[in-house]
Structures are given as structure tokens and as C-alpha cells.
Amino acid sequence: MLAILFLGAASGFPNQITESALQAWLKDAGVSLTTIGVMSYVALPYLLKFLWAPLIDRYPLPWLGRRRGWILAMQVAL
């Protein structure tokens, strides 16, 4: 159980480092604080993955199986 806790923390650590560095870089570049704040919404799907991940695991798309179907659908959506 402790290993799962450490793996969960380690998976979010790069995201936090990237966001902090990006915010500092944008501030030094003269980007407005409003724009920097709006850009933080990019991390929202990652932060809320505990809500949508069970749906993806439970409901497979009718083509390409459970995982591949969702991967293809999300790539097309991007």
C-alpha cells in the first residue's frame, strides 16, 4: 500500500514542477497574470482524472476494445 502511495505522488510531481516553472517563465516574459491563471486550466483534466477514469474503465467503446477505442477517440478529439 505504501508503494501505491509513493507511485501516486511521483506521478503528480512532474506536473507540479512543470506548472511552477512555466508560471515563472511566463511571468518573466511579461505575460499578464490573468493569462497565466487561465492557462492553469490545462491541468484540470489531470486533476479530475479520479472522476472520469472509472467511466473509461467501465464503458468500452464499441470498436478496438476497451483501451484502444478510448485512446483513438481522445486522439481524434484533440
C-alpha positions as CSV (number, residue, x, y, z in Angstrom):
1,M,0.0,0.0,0.0
2,L,2.9,2.3,0.7
3,A,4.3,1.7,-2.7
4,I,1.0,2.8,-4.3
5,L,1.1,6.0,-2.3
6,F,4.6,6.8,-3.5
7,L,3.7,6.0,-7.1
8,G,0.7,8.2,-6.9
9,A,2.8,11.1,-5.5
10,A,5.5,10.5,-8.1
11,S,3.0,10.6,-11.0
12,G,1.9,14.1,-10.0
13,F,5.3,15.5,-9.1
14,P,6.4,16.3,-12.8
15,N,3.1,18.1,-13.4
16,Q,3.7,20.4,-10.4
17,I,7.3,21.1,-11.4
18,T,6.2,21.9,-14.9
19,E,3.4,24.2,-13.9
20,S,5.6,26.1,-11.4
21,A,8.4,26.5,-13.9
22,L,6.0,27.5,-16.7
23,Q,4.4,30.2,-14.5
24,A,7.7,31.7,-13.5
25,W,8.9,31.7,-17.1
26,L,5.7,33.3,-18.4
27,K,5.9,36.0,-15.6
28,D,9.5,36.8,-16.6
29,A,8.4,37.0,-20.2
30,G,5.8,39.7,-19.3
31,V,2.6,37.7,-19.8
32,S,-0.3,39.0,-17.8
33,L,-1.3,37.3,-14.6
34,T,-4.8,36.7,-16.0
35,T,-3.4,34.8,-19.0
36,I,-1.2,32.7,-16.7
37,G,-4.2,31.9,-14.5
38,V,-6.3,30.9,-17.5
39,M,-3.5,28.6,-18.7
40,S,-3.7,26.7,-15.4
41,Y,-7.0,25.2,-16.6
42,V,-4.9,23.0,-18.9
43,A,-4.1,20.8,-15.8
44,L,-7.8,20.4,-14.9
45,P,-8.4,17.1,-16.7
46,Y,-5.3,15.6,-14.9
47,L,-6.5,16.9,-11.5
48,L,-10.0,15.4,-12.1
49,K,-8.9,12.1,-13.5
50,F,-10.3,10.3,-10.5
51,L,-13.7,11.3,-11.7
52,W,-13.5,10.3,-15.3
53,A,-11.1,7.3,-15.2
54,P,-13.7,4.9,-13.7
55,L,-16.0,5.7,-16.6
56,I,-13.4,4.9,-19.2
57,D,-12.6,1.6,-17.4
58,R,-16.3,0.6,-17.1
59,Y,-17.7,1.6,-20.5
60,P,-15.7,0.4,-23.5
61,L,-16.3,1.9,-26.9
62,P,-17.7,-0.5,-29.5
63,W,-14.6,-0.6,-31.7
64,L,-11.0,-1.6,-31.0
65,G,-11.6,-2.9,-27.4
66,R,-11.7,-1.1,-24.1
67,R,-8.4,0.8,-24.0
68,R,-7.6,1.3,-27.7
69,G,-11.1,2.7,-28.5
70,W,-10.8,5.4,-25.9
71,I,-7.2,6.2,-26.9
72,L,-8.3,6.6,-30.5
73,A,-11.4,8.7,-29.6
74,M,-9.3,11.1,-27.4
75,Q,-6.7,11.5,-30.1
76,V,-9.3,12.4,-32.6
77,A,-10.9,14.8,-30.0
78,L,-7.5,16.6,-29.5
